[in-house]
């Protein structure tokens, strides 16, 4: 380097060393802050799942206290709506962390247990409370390790969810994580490939389904919770016979 007078300027070796040390310190500090934020986010999610479980236990207690009475149905519906909203937000946070490279299989298993419990609790409430549910449900089974179409299926579901809002409740389960509750659900609904969708707890559809297909499949209201077993069987037989088939993929 040359100064303004045209004479060579001497650069101190110690200056280079100091600059290098400062760069290393700043870089290390950035890594530390990033890791601290990740740990904080995971801890926050654990607390969020714990709070959601507490809310669900409270709803279950109300359900048991109400015995067979439908008097508390408005309370059940309101509290379940709040629980589902809370659970959905936790799912978005987990997905965000995974997109950033933070993966915690045990945390995710806790979340899947929460989802499954919330889903089955909602089914109990539907059975007790007269009339039809004012929303449809989709159980979405995917596999993060080996599924070429799972990303596309997730995006299609997200698109339908944005359009339908509270009229659609989606519960997502990673079949490749080794979660016991997910394995039980897979057996219950005969899920053998990914992606697969279980609509309103009645029918399982394997393979990628388009946004328009999902929209049409979930639009009809679920069967009345107080319908007789004969009516349920008749509806299932009609569907199997092709009288009201789901739209083609």
LUMZALUM-133920 format. One record per residue: residue in one letter; x, y, z of N, C-alpha, C, O in turn. Coordinates in steps of 0.05 Angstrom, whole numbers, plus 5000, padded with zeros to 4 digits. Example, Ala and Ser with C-alpha at 12.3 -4.5 7.8 and 13.67 -1.06 7.14 Angstrom:
A526448865156524649105156526449345156528549345169 S525749555142527349795143525850015157526850235161 
This chain:
X501749765000500050005000501850255000503950255013 X500950464986502550704983500950934994498550964990 X502351115010501051345021500851565000501751534977 X499751795007499352014988501952134978502052254957 X504052094993506752204985508252014967510452074959 X506951784961508251594944510151404958511551254945 X510251414984512051234999510550995009508251005016 X511850755008510650515018509750545047511150665064 X507350435054506350455081506650185094505849975082 X507850175117508249925131505649845147504550005161 X504849595143502549485157503549315180505049125176 X502649375204503549225227502248945227499848915223 X503948745232502948465234500948435257499048285256 X501448585279499748575302496948675295494948585307 X496748865276494148965268492548755254490148725258 X493848595236492548375223491548165243489348065241 X493248105262492547905282490147995299488347845304 X490148255306487948365322485348355306483248285317 X485548425280483148415263482048125261479648085261 X483947935258483147655256481747565281479647425280 X482847635304481747555330478947675333477147535342 X478547925326475948055328473947915310471647865318 X474747835286472947695267472047435279469747355277 X473947285291473347025302471347055326469446895328 X471847255342470147305365467347375356465347265367 X467047545336464447625327462947385314460547355318 X464447225299463246985287462246795308460046685306 X463946745328463246565350460846665365459046515373 X460746925370458547045384455947015368453846965379 X456147035341453746995325452746715327450346675328 X454646515327453746235329452446195356450346055358 X453646305377452546265404449746385406447946255418 X449446625396446746755397444746585382442446555390 X445546485358443746325342442946075357440545995357 X444845935369444245695384442445755408440545605414 X443045975421441446055445438546105436436646035451 X438146225413435446285403434046025397431645995402 X435545835385434345575378433445425403431145325405 X435145425424434445295449432045435462430245305472 X432045695460429745845471427145785457425145755469 X427345755430424945685415423945405421421545365424 X425745215424424944945431423744935459421644805463 X424945085478423845095505421045215504419245125518 X420745425488418145555486416045365475413745365483 X416845195455414945005444414244795464411844715466 X416144705480415544505501413544615521411644475529 X413944865528412044995546409245025533407244985546 X409245095507406745115493405244855492402744855495 X406644635487405344375486404244295513402144185515 X405844365534404944305561402344465568400544345580 X402244715560399844875565397444765550395244765560 X397944685525395744575509394744315521392344265521 X396544145532395643905545394043965570392143825576 X394744175584393244255608390444335600388544265614 X390244485579387644575569385944335561383544315567 X387144145548385743905539384743745563382543635563 X386443725584385643575608383243715621381443585632 X383143975620380944125631378344065616376244035628 X378544055589376243995573375243705579372843665580 X377143525582376343245588374943225615373143075618 X375943385634374643395660371743495658369943385670 X371443715642368743815638366943605625364643575631 X368143455606366643245592365743035611363442935609 X367442955629366742745649364642845668362842705676 X364943095676363043215695360343245683358243225697 X360243295657357643325643356143075639353743075631 X357442845643356242585639355042565611356442615591 X352542505608351242485582349642725574348242725554 X349942935589348443185584349643345561352043355558 X347943465545348843635523348943925531349444095514 X348343975556348144255565350844405562350844645558 X353044255564355644385563356844385534359144465531 X355244305515356244295487357444555477359544555464 X356144785482357245035473360045085485361845195472 X360345005511362945045524365044855511367244945506 X364244605506366044415493367044525467369444525461 X365144615450365844715424367744955425369644975410 X367145135443368845375445371645305454373545405443 X371845135475374445065485376044895465378444925463 X374644715451376044555430377044735408379244685397 X375544935401376345125380378945265389380845285373 X379045355413381445485424383745295425386045365418 X383245045433385344845434386444785406388844765402 X384644755387385544695359387244925348389244885334 X386445175354387945405345390745405357392645465344 X390845355383393445345397395145115386397545165381 X393944885381395544655370396544715342398744655335 X394844845326395644915299397945105299399845075283 X397945305316400145495318402745355326404845425316 X402545165344404945015353406044865329408544845326 X404344755312405244605289406744785269408744705258 X405745025265407045215248409845285259411745315244 X410045315285412645385297414645155294416945205289 X413644905297415444675293416444665264418744615259 X414644715245415344715217417444935211419244895196 X417045165223418845385219421645315229423645365216 X421845195253424445115264425744905246428144905242 X424144715235425244505218426344635192428444545182 X424944825182425844965158428545105163430145135145 X429045185188431545315196433645115204435845195211 X433044855202435044655208434944545236436644385244 X433044635253432844535281430744315282428444355277 X431644065288429843835289430043705317432243665327 X427743655328427643535355425543315353423143365358 X426343065347424342845344422642805368420242745366 X423742825392422142775416420042995420417742935428 X420743235414418843455415416543405396414243455402 X417243315372415243265351413443035360411043045354 X414542835373412842615383410842715403408542635403 X411742895420409943015440407643165426405343155434 X408443305405406443455389404343265376402043325376 X405343045365403542855352401542735373399242685366 X402542685397400842585418398642785425396342715429 X399443035426397543255431395443265409393043285414 X396343255384394543265361392443035362390043075359 X393542795366391742555367389742575390387442505386 X390642665413388842685436386642895430384342845436 X387443125418385543325412383443225391381043285393 X384443075372382642965351380542775363378242805358 X381442585379379642395391377742525411375442435414 X378642725425376942875444374743015428372443015437 X375443125405373343255389371343055378368943125375 X372142805373370342605364368342525387365942485382 X369342525411367642465434365442685437363142625441 X366342935434364543155437362443145415360043205420 X363243085390361343065368359242845374356942885367 X360142625386358242415392356242495413353842425411 X357042645433355242725454353442955445351042955452 X354443145430352943385423351243325399352243225378 X348743395400346943335378347543515354348843725356 X346643425330347043575306349643505293351143325302 X350243635271352743585256354843775265354343985276 X357343695260359643875266359644095245358844055222 X360644325253360744555235363444575221364244785212 X364944345220367544345208368144055198366843865206 X370044035180370943775170373743735181375143925188 X374543485182377243415192378843255171377643095156 X381443305171383243155154385643065170386943225182 X386142805170388542695182390542665158389942515140 X392742805160394742805138397142645147398642725165 X397642415133399942245139402142295118401642265094 X404542365127406742415109409242275119409242155141 X411442295104413942185113416242365104416642395080 X417642485122419742675115422142545103423842675090 X422442285106424842145097424542035069426542035054 X422141945062421841815036419041865025417341695027 X418642095013416042165002416342384982416642614989 X416242314956416642514935414442724933414942954926 X412042644940409642814937408642944963406643084962 X410042894985408942995010409143305012407343425024 X411243425001411343715002409043844987407744034996 X408543734963406343834946403643794960401943964959 X403343564974400843504988400443705011398243795016 X402543755025402443945048401644225039400044355052 X402744305016402144575005399244584996397844785000 X398244364984395444364975393544374999391544524998 X394144235020392544245044392544515057390544625066 X394944635057395144905069393445105053392245285065 X393445075027391845255010388845225016387445425018 X387944975019385144935026384445035054382345155058 X386344995072385945095100385645395100383945505115 X387245535085387145825084384445915073383346125083 X383245775054380745845043378345785061376445935063 X378545555076376345465092376545565121374445575135 X378845635130379145735157378345535178379245305178 X376545625197375645445219373845225209373245045225 X373045225184371345015174372844755168371744545162 X375544775170377244535165379344515187380744705192 X379544285198381644225218383444005207382543785201 X386044075206387943885195389843795217390943955231 X390243525218392043415238394143255221393543065207 X396643345224398843225208400543045224401243095247 X401342815212402942615226405142505208404642415185 X407542505219409942405204410142105210410842035233 X409641945190409741655194412541535195412841305202 X414541705189417341605189418841675214421241625216 X417441785234418841885258419141665279420841695297 X417541455278417641255298415941315322416441215344 X413841475318411941535340409941315343408741225324 X409541225368407741005374404841085367403340925356 X404041325374401341415369400741435339398541375330 X402741515324402441535295402141255283400541205265 X403741065294403540785284400740675290399640525273 X399640735313396940645320394840765300393140625291 X395141025294393341155276393541035248391540995234 X395940975240396440855213394940585211393740525191 X395140425232393740165232390740205233389240065219 X389840395249386940435251385740515225383540425218 X387140685210385940795185387240665160386840755138 X388740445164389840295142391540465123391240465099 X393340625135395140795119397640635113399140555131 X398140585087400440425079402340575061404640495057 X401440805049403240965032403041255040401241335054 X405041405030405041695036405141855009406541774991 X403742075008401842175028399242035028398441915008 X397742045051395041945053393342135069394342265087 X390842155062388942325076386642165087385541985073 X385842215112383442095124381542325128382042505144 X379242315113377342535114375042465132373642265128 X374542635151372342615171372342345185370242245193 X374642225188374941965202373541735189373141525201 X372841765163371241565150372741415128372641165126 X374041565111375241445087378241525085378941755091 X379841335076382741385073383341395043382641215028 X384741605035385441645007388541655004389741835016 X389641474989392541454986393341604961391941624942 X395741724963396841864940396242154940394642254955 X397742304923397442594921394742674912393642574892 X393542864926390842974919391143274914392443414930 X389843374894389943654886388343834905386743734921 X388844084904387344284920384344264914382744264932 X383644254888380844234881379543984891377243984900 X381043764890379943504899379343514929377243434938 X381243624945380943644974378643824980376943764998 X378444054966376344244972373544114968371744154984 X373243954947370643834941370143604961367943554969 X372243454969371943224986371143305014369743155028 X372143535024371543615051369143805054368343875076 X368043895031365844085032363343975045362144115061 X362443725039360043615052360343605082362543545092 X358243675097358243665126358543375135357443195122 X360043335158360243065169357542955177355543095180 X357442695180354942555188354042655215355742705232 X351442675220350442765246351542585268351542335265 X352342705290353442555312351442375325352242165336 X348842435323346842275336345442085317343341975323 X346742045293345541865274345741575284347541505299 X343841415276343841135284346040985270347041075250 X346740745281348740585268347840495240349540465222 X345240455237344240375211344740595190345440535168 X344340845198344741075180347741095173348441145150 X349441045193352341065187353140845167354640895149 X352140605172352740385154351740435126353040375106 X349340545124348140595098349740805083350140775059 X350741005097352341215084354941095074355841155052 X356140925091358740805083358240625058359940615040 X356040475059355440295036355040455010355940374989 X353740685013353240854989355840954978356240964953 X357641034996360141134986361740924973363040964952 X361740684985363240464973362040384946363440284928 X359440414943358140344918358440544897357740494874 X359640774903360240974883358041174879358141334860 X356041184897353841374893354641654898353741844885 X356541694918357541954923360541944925361742004946 X361941884903364841854903366242114907365142324901 X368642094917370342334919371242414891371442234874 X371742664886372542754859375142624851376842564869 X375642584825378142454816380542634821380242874822 X382842504823385342654828386242794802388242934803 
